[in-house]
């Protein structure tokens, strides 16, 4: 799934009320951190060298941007020189449309090789949505399920390419939100951020449900609802942790989903007789489940697996070879579609219409008599997913709310603390405890007050400070190290106002986590949350909005001329828009109607 990017661009501009942590930008920061570790995995698998240095948060501005920056916020120039001349190559080659667009933008500052870009794209597309893919096949049937997977793979791949082309064609476009604002005006940016916040909250609910269901499968002594309530105390501390502490286990949780698929295949081959066997499949259907319009839920469950378009601009921007992006997206979406078909088909064959909304629950069903040890390993790996993903995916939501409520740390406080962390500014001034006209008890009180205020000020402040890449020093010719230059920052003394903001940030994060837990307990099950994510968020973010952006900007940004071919393409896009809008409305309503679905039965 998705996962869902804070960024500050255009040096010298002040950011309003903590907009430095805008939701789109912080989701990008999270995405880039996951990319870094995906790249490490790619490197260990034989991909070429990775050189991200890099760009978790852009600096000193207010708008969202996915452009590549250094650890200190300066936009990097390309390390790549002019292409070497190949004397044996043909003298003339007709440039492709992508070549022409790539020539219009300095995208070669990107650091991801083709292999790394491919690895990142696949990593974004393969997530917890696969757990409900067998149920999606049960709802849609063999024919409908396969057609939907193929169709959504093709359509979302196409819309991903459209976003990339718009980014490459206009250097001022750096993110999904930038494209939306260019297409539909400044208000579109706010609407998109609200949409992202809604999706992130729903995803947090899904992770809470997944934690409760997985723990109930491993330790059935407590109900799933009890585990969800206990999960609040487990995931709450992760909402205050620096992002870098969560990035490595987050990538491991993505790997856990892949391992789960392998164990599903092992279980199906290990068991010789139904239910739960690939040797003796359960009864299945070719057509859709028309009862309570459950096939509509299948549409959302399938599309939920393609909800990574908010990260597509970050991946496209960081590609070292923009001309290859279409081919890389073709491969990654094909692989994701193939994995979805394999997972859905195996689970549906093994469980038939009795499949649960999470295939992992069926694996721990005592009636299946699967090998307990190996399935326990798989389930504990799945438990890791919400424990790490929640803290990461909720961060953009927290930062957006903090900016809206005016409780984000002040620009001066963030800049001073950031400079102090990297050793480029003196520590905040200490309280003068030697003042001759104050009593000893007064000294102690002032010191305690100062310490408490300082601690409160720093609550949640790590989300606004980019100190994740401070190793990016470069040796000079004399074997010494130097840092990027930055403006000197005066030390800041924590104030009671900043301390109050810190308390408010803590309360807000606790309230949001409580809300996600309560909604998870109240909602009927995992399938309804995933169906909402697919039918509402994914339809909008992955299909409807990208096509709308393209139709609005193509004539001006891409210079698309009127012709029979472009008219045909426009007609096809409009047809997709109409069908997608109808399915989105139907699916969103279905997700909230009591009695629909059966995955949680």
C-alpha positions in Angstrom: 0.0 0.0 0.0 0.9 3.2 0.3 2.4 4.8 2.2 2.4 7.1 2.1 6.0 12.7 1.8 7.6 17.8 4.6 9.2 19.9 2.6 10.2 23.4 2.4 11.3 24.9 -0.9 12.5 28.2 -2.4 15.2 29.5 0.0 14.5 32.6 1.9 10.7 32.3 2.2 9.0 32.2 5.6 6.7 29.3 6.2 3.3 30.1 7.7 2.4 28.5 11.1 4.6 25.5 10.7 3.8 24.8 7.1 7.3 23.6 7.0 5.8 20.3 7.9 3.2 20.3 5.2 1.5 16.9 4.8 2.7 16.2 1.3 6.2 17.1 2.1 6.5 14.9 5.1 4.9 12.0 3.3 7.7 12.6 0.8 10.2 12.5 3.6 8.9 9.2 4.8 8.9 7.9 1.2 12.4 9.0 0.7 13.6 7.3 3.9 11.9 4.1 2.7 13.5 4.5 -0.7 16.9 4.8 1.0 16.5 1.4 2.6 14.9 -0.1 -0.4 18.1 1.0 -2.2 20.2 -0.7 0.4 18.4 -3.9 -0.2 18.8 -3.4 -3.9 22.5 -2.8 -3.5 22.8 -6.1 -1.6 20.9 -7.8 -4.4 23.4 -6.7 -7.0 22.0 -3.4 -8.2 24.4 -0.7 -9.1 25.7 1.8 -6.5 23.4 4.2 -4.8 24.3 7.8 -4.0 21.4 9.4 -2.2 22.8 11.9 0.2 20.0 13.5 0.4 16.7 15.3 0.7 14.4 14.3 3.5 13.2 17.8 4.1 13.6 20.8 1.9 14.4 24.1 3.5 13.3 27.7 4.0 10.1 27.9 2.1 6.5 27.0 2.3 5.4 24.9 -0.6 5.5 21.2 -1.2 8.3 19.9 -3.5 9.8 16.6 -4.3 13.0 18.1 -5.8 16.3 16.6 -4.7 18.2 18.5 -2.0 21.2 18.0 0.1 21.0 17.3 3.8 21.2 21.0 4.5 18.6 21.9 2.1 20.5 23.2 -0.9 19.3 21.9 -4.2 22.0 19.7 -5.7 23.5 20.2 -9.0 23.9 17.3 -11.3 27.0 15.1 -10.7 26.6 13.8 -14.1 28.5 15.5 -16.9 27.8 15.6 -20.6 27.1 12.3 -22.1 30.2 10.6 -23.6 30.2 10.6 -27.3 30.0 7.2 -28.9 31.6 7.3 -32.3 30.0 4.1 -33.3 26.5 5.2 -32.5 24.2 6.4 -35.3 24.7 10.1 -36.1 20.9 10.9 -36.1 18.2 9.5 -33.9 14.7 10.9 -33.6 14.3 12.0 -30.0 11.3 10.5 -28.2 8.7 12.6 -26.4 10.2 11.6 -23.1 13.7 12.6 -24.3 12.4 16.0 -25.3 10.7 16.5 -21.9 13.7 15.3 -20.0 15.8 17.9 -21.8 13.5 20.7 -20.4 14.3 20.0 -16.8 17.4 19.5 -14.7 16.3 16.0 -13.5 19.8 14.5 -13.6 20.3 15.6 -10.1 18.3 12.4 -9.2 20.4 9.6 -7.8 18.5 6.5 -8.4 19.7 4.1 -11.1 17.2 2.2 -13.2 17.4 -0.8 -10.9 16.8 1.2 -7.8 13.9 3.1 -9.3 12.4 -0.2 -10.3 12.9 -1.6 -6.8 11.4 1.5 -5.2 8.3 1.4 -7.5 7.6 -2.2 -6.8 8.2 -1.6 -3.0 5.5 1.1 -3.0 3.0 -1.1 -4.8 3.4 -4.3 -2.7 1.9 -3.8 0.7 -0.8 -4.8 3.1 -3.4 -4.6 0.4 -2.3 -8.1 -0.7 -3.7 -9.6 2.5 -7.3 -9.0 1.3 -6.7 -9.9 -2.4 -8.1 -13.5 -2.0 -11.3 -11.9 -0.6 -11.4 -9.5 -3.6 -11.3 -12.5 -5.9 -14.1 -14.1 -3.9 -16.2 -11.0 -4.4 -15.3 -10.4 -8.1 -15.0 -14.0 -9.3 -12.2 -15.4 -11.5 -13.2 -13.4 -14.6 -14.0 -10.1 -12.9 -11.0 -10.3 -10.5 -8.5 -11.0 -13.2 -9.9 -8.3 -15.5 -9.9 -5.8 -12.6 -6.3 -6.5 -11.7 -5.1 -6.2 -15.3 -7.2 -3.1 -15.9 -6.1 -1.3 -12.8 -2.5 -2.3 -13.4 -2.6 -0.7 -16.8 -4.6 2.4 -15.9 -2.6 3.2 -12.8 0.6 2.6 -14.7 -0.6 5.0 -17.4 -1.6 7.7 -14.8 1.8 7.3 -13.1 3.4 8.1 -16.5 1.2 11.1 -16.9 2.3 12.5 -13.6 6.0 11.9 -14.5 5.6 13.6 -17.9 4.1 16.7 -16.3 6.9 16.8 -13.7 9.6 16.5 -16.4 8.0 19.1 -18.6 7.8 21.9 -16.1 10.7 22.5 -13.7 8.4 24.4 -11.3 6.4 21.2 -10.6 7.9 19.2 -7.8 5.1 17.2 -6.3 1.6 15.8 -6.6 0.3 18.9 -4.9 2.2 21.2 -7.2 0.6 19.6 -10.2 -2.8 19.9 -8.7 -2.3 23.6 -7.9 -1.0 24.2 -11.4 -4.1 22.5 -12.9 -6.9 23.8 -10.6 -5.5 26.7 -8.6 -4.2 27.3 -5.1 -7.3 25.9 -3.4 -6.6 22.5 -5.0 -3.5 22.2 -2.9 -5.5 22.4 0.3 -8.1 20.0 -1.0 -5.3 17.5 -1.9 -3.8 17.8 1.5 -7.2 17.1 3.1 -7.5 14.1 0.9 -4.1 12.9 1.9 -4.9 13.4 5.6 -8.1 11.4 5.1 -6.2 8.6 3.5 -3.5 8.6 6.1 -6.1 8.4 8.9 -7.9 5.5 7.2 -4.6 3.8 6.7 -3.8 4.2 10.4 -7.2 2.6 11.2 -6.4 -0.3 8.8 -3.0 -0.8 10.6 -4.7 -0.9 14.0 -7.2 -3.4 12.8 -4.4 -5.5 11.3 -2.5 -5.4 14.6 -5.6 -6.6 16.5 -6.5 -9.4 14.1 -2.9 -10.6 13.8 -2.4 -10.7 17.6 -5.7 -12.4 18.1 -4.6 -15.1 15.6 -1.3 -15.6 17.4 -2.6 -15.2 21.0 -6.4 -15.9 20.7 -6.8 -15.7 24.5 -7.7 -12.0 24.0 -10.2 -10.7 21.4 -9.1 -8.7 18.4 -10.8 -5.6 19.9 -8.9 -6.0 23.1 -5.6 -6.3 21.2 -6.6 -3.1 19.3 -7.1 -1.3 22.5 -3.7 -2.6 23.8 -2.2 -1.7 20.5 -2.8 2.0 21.3 -0.2 1.9 24.1 2.2 0.1 21.7 2.0 2.4 18.7 1.6 5.7 20.6 5.3 6.0 21.4 6.2 5.6 17.8 4.3 8.8 17.0 7.0 10.7 18.9 10.0 8.8 17.6 12.3 10.4 14.9 11.5 9.0 11.5 15.0 7.5 11.1 14.4 5.1 14.0 11.4 3.6 12.1 12.6 3.4 8.5 14.6 0.2 8.7 11.9 -1.9 10.4 9.4 -0.4 8.1 11.2 -1.9 5.1 11.4 -5.2 6.9 7.6 -5.0 7.4 7.3 -4.7 3.6 9.5 -7.7 3.2 7.2 -9.5 5.7 4.3 -9.2 3.2 6.5 -10.8 0.5 7.5 -13.6 2.9 3.9 -14.2 3.7 3.1 -14.9 0.1 5.8 -17.5 0.0 4.4 -19.2 3.2 0.8 -19.2 1.7 2.2 -21.1 -1.3 4.0 -23.5 1.1 0.9 -24.1 3.1 -1.2 -24.8 0.1 1.3 -27.3 -1.3 2.0 -28.9 2.1 -1.7 -29.7 2.8 -3.1 -32.4 0.6 -6.8 -32.1 1.1 -9.4 -29.3 1.3 -9.9 -26.8 2.9 -6.7 -24.9 2.5 -5.0 -27.0 -0.1 -3.8 -26.2 -3.6 -3.9 -29.9 -4.5 -7.6 -30.1 -3.7 -9.0 -26.6 -4.3 -12.3 -25.3 -2.8 -15.3 -24.6 -4.9 -15.0 -21.2 -6.6 -17.0 -19.0 -8.9 -16.2 -17.5 -12.3 -18.8 -14.7 -11.9 -19.1 -11.9 -9.3 -20.9 -12.1 -6.0 -24.1 -10.2 -6.5 -25.3 -10.5 -3.0 -25.4 -7.1 -1.3 -23.4 -5.8 -4.3 -20.3 -7.4 -2.8 -18.6 -7.2 -6.2 -18.3 -3.5 -5.6 -16.2 -4.2 -2.5 -14.0 -6.4 -4.6 -13.3 -3.4 -6.9 -12.0 -1.3 -4.0 -10.0 -4.2 -2.4 -8.1 -4.7 -5.7 -7.5 -1.0 -6.3 -6.3 -0.5 -2.8 -3.1 -2.3 -3.8 -2.3 0.5 -6.2 -2.5 3.4 -3.9 1.0 4.7 -4.1 0.6 7.6 -6.6 1.3 10.2 -3.9 4.9 8.8 -3.9 5.2 8.5 -7.7 6.5 12.1 -8.1 9.3 11.4 -5.5 10.3 8.3 -7.4 10.2 10.0 -10.8 12.1 13.1 -9.6 14.9 10.9 -8.1 15.4 8.8 -11.3 18.8 9.3 -12.8 17.5 8.4 -16.3 14.1 10.0 -16.9 13.9 8.6 -20.4 13.6 5.1 -18.9 10.8 6.0 -16.5 8.0 4.7 -18.8 9.7 1.3 -19.2 10.4 1.0 -15.5 6.8 1.8 -14.6 5.7 -0.8 -17.1 7.8 -3.4 -15.4 6.9 -2.4 -11.8 3.2 -2.3 -12.4 3.3 -5.6 -14.3 5.2 -7.2 -11.4 2.7 -5.8 -8.9 -0.2 -7.0 -11.0 1.3 -10.5 -11.3 1.9 -10.7 -7.5 -1.7 -9.6 -6.9 -3.1 -12.3 -9.2 -0.9 -15.0 -7.7 -1.8 -14.0 -4.1 -5.5 -13.7 -4.8 -5.6 -16.9 -6.9 -3.8 -19.0 -4.3 -5.9 -17.7 -1.4 -9.2 -18.1 -3.3 -8.3 -21.7 -4.4 -7.3 -22.7 -0.9 -10.2 -21.1 1.0 -13.0 -20.5 -1.6 -15.8 -18.2 -0.5 -14.9 -19.0 3.2 -11.8 -16.8 2.9 -11.2 -14.2 5.6 -10.7 -10.5 5.0 -7.0 -11.2 5.9 -5.6 -14.4 4.4 -3.1 -14.3 7.4 -6.0 -15.2 9.8 -6.9 -18.3 7.8 -3.2 -19.5 8.1 -3.5 -19.6 11.9 -6.9 -21.3 11.9 -6.5 -24.5 13.9 -8.9 -26.3 11.5 -6.4 -25.9 8.7 -3.7 -27.8 10.6 -0.8 -25.9 8.9 2.7 -26.2 10.4 2.5 -23.9 13.4 6.1 -22.8 13.6 6.5 -21.4 10.1 3.0 -19.8 10.2 3.8 -18.2 13.6 6.9 -16.6 12.1 4.8 -15.2 9.3 2.2 -13.8 11.6 4.7 -12.2 13.9 6.3 -10.5 10.9 2.9 -9.2 10.0 2.5 -7.8 13.5 5.6 -5.8 12.8 3.8 -3.9 10.0 1.5 -1.8 12.1 4.1 -1.3 14.9 6.4 0.5 12.4 4.1 1.8 9.7 1.8 3.6 12.1 4.4 5.9 13.4 5.6 6.7 9.9 2.3 7.2 8.1 0.6 9.2 10.9 3.5 11.7 10.9 2.2 13.8 7.9 -1.2 13.9 9.4 0.1 15.1 12.7 2.3 17.8 11.1 -0.6 19.0 8.9 -2.9 19.3 12.0 -0.2 21.1 13.9 0.3 23.6 11.2 -3.5 24.2 10.9 -3.9 24.6 14.7 -0.9 26.9 14.9 1.0 24.6 17.4 4.0 23.8 15.2 7.3 24.9 16.6 8.4 28.4 15.6 10.8 28.8 12.7 13.4 30.3 15.0 13.2 27.5 17.5 13.4 24.8 14.8 16.4 26.5 13.1 18.3 27.0 16.3 17.7 23.5 17.6 18.6 22.1 14.2 21.9 24.0 14.1 22.6 22.9 17.7 22.1 19.3 16.7 24.6 19.4 13.9 27.1 21.4 16.0 26.8 24.6 14.0 25.4 26.8 16.7 26.0 27.2 20.4 23.7 25.6 22.9 20.9 27.7 24.2 22.0 30.0 27.0 22.0 28.6 30.5 20.2 30.1 33.4 22.6 32.2 35.5 22.5 30.1 38.7 25.2 32.3 40.3 23.2 35.4 40.5 24.0 36.9 43.9 20.6 38.3 44.5 18.6 35.1 44.2 18.1 32.4 46.8 19.3 28.8 46.3 15.8 27.6 46.1 15.1 30.2 43.5 18.0 28.9 41.4 16.7 25.3 41.6 13.2 26.4 40.7 14.5 28.3 37.7 16.7 25.4 36.5 13.8 22.9 36.9 11.5 25.3 35.0 14.0 25.8 32.3 14.6 22.1 31.9 10.8 21.3 31.8 10.2 24.1 29.2 13.1 22.9 27.1 11.8 19.3 27.2 8.2 20.3 26.3 9.4 22.5 23.5 11.1 19.5 21.8 8.0 17.3 21.8 7.4 16.4 18.2 10.1 18.8 17.0 12.1 16.0 15.3 9.5 16.0 12.5 10.5 19.6 11.6 14.3 19.0 11.9 16.3 17.4 9.2 19.1 15.7 11.0 18.9 12.3 9.4 21.7 12.8 6.9 24.3 14.6 8.8 27.0 12.2 7.6 27.1 13.8 4.3 30.5 15.4 4.7 32.8 15.4 1.8 36.6 15.1 2.0 38.5 17.9 0.5 41.9 17.8 -1.2 43.7 18.0 2.1 41.9 15.0 3.6 39.9 17.2 5.9 36.1 17.3 6.2 33.8 20.2 5.7 30.1 20.8 6.0 27.8 22.6 3.7 27.7 26.3 4.6 24.6 27.5 6.3 23.6 30.8 7.8 24.7 31.2 11.3 21.8 30.8 13.7 21.5 32.5 17.0 20.8 30.2 20.0 17.2 30.2 21.0 16.0 30.0 24.6 12.9 27.9 25.0 9.9 30.0 26.1 6.7 29.1 27.9 4.8 29.7 24.6 6.9 27.1 22.8 6.6 24.8 25.8 2.8 25.2 25.6 2.9 24.3 21.9 4.9 21.1 22.8 2.2 20.1 25.2 -0.5 20.8 22.6 1.3 18.7 20.1 1.5 15.8 22.5 -2.2 16.0 23.3 -3.1 16.2 19.6 -1.1 13.1 18.7 -2.6 11.2 21.6 -6.1 12.2 20.5 -5.5 11.2 16.9 -4.2 7.8 18.0 -7.2 7.3 20.3 -9.5 8.3 17.4 -7.9 5.7 15.1 -8.1 3.0 17.7 -11.8 3.8 18.5 -12.7 3.8 14.8 -10.8 0.5 14.3 -12.8 -1.1 17.1 -16.2 0.2 16.0 -15.7 -0.6 12.3 -16.8 -4.1 11.1 -13.4 -5.3 9.9 -10.3 -4.9 7.8 -12.1 -5.4 4.5 -14.3 -2.3 5.0 -11.3 -0.1 5.7 -9.4 -1.4 2.8 -12.5 -1.1 0.6 -12.8 2.6 1.6 -9.1 3.2 0.8 -9.5 1.6 -2.6 -12.9 2.9 -3.6 -12.5 6.5 -2.3 -8.8 7.4 -1.9 -7.2 5.2 -4.6 -9.8 6.1 -7.2 -9.2 9.8 -6.6 -5.5 9.8 -6.1 -4.5 7.2 -8.6 -7.0 7.6 -11.5 -9.4 10.5 -11.3 -7.1 13.4 -10.3 -4.0 12.4 -12.4 -6.2 12.2 -15.5 -7.9 15.5 -14.6 -4.4 17.1 -14.1 -3.3 15.9 -17.5 -6.4 17.0 -19.4 -6.0 20.5 -17.9 -2.3 20.9 -18.3 -1.4 18.9 -21.4 -2.1 21.7 -23.9 0.0 24.2 -22.1 2.7 22.2 -20.2 3.2 19.5 -22.8 2.2 21.5 -25.8 -0.2 18.8 -27.0 -1.9 19.9 -30.2 -5.4 19.1 -31.4 -5.4 16.1 -33.7 -7.5 13.0 -34.3 -5.1 11.0 -32.0 -5.3 13.5 -29.2 -9.1 13.7 -29.5 -9.3 10.0 -29.2 -7.0 10.0 -26.2 -9.1 12.7 -24.6 -12.3 10.7 -25.2 -10.7 7.6 -23.6 -9.6 9.6 -20.6 -13.1 11.0 -20.2 -14.6 7.6 -20.4 -12.2 6.3 -17.7 -13.1 9.4 -15.6 -16.8 8.8 -15.8 -16.6 5.0 -15.0 -14.1 5.6 -12.2 -16.3 8.3 -10.6 -19.4 6.0 -10.7 -17.4 3.1 -9.2 -15.9 5.4 -6.6 -19.3 6.6 -5.4 -20.8 3.1 -5.4 -17.8 1.6 -3.5 -17.7 4.3 -0.9 -21.4 3.9 -0.1 -20.9 0.1 0.0 -18.1 0.4 2.5 -20.4 2.2 5.0 -23.6 0.1 4.5 -24.1 -2.3 7.5 -24.4 -6.0 6.4 -22.4 -5.8 3.3 -19.3 -8.0 2.9 -18.5 -11.2 4.7 -14.8 -11.1 5.3 -15.1 -10.4 8.9 -17.7 -13.1 9.6 
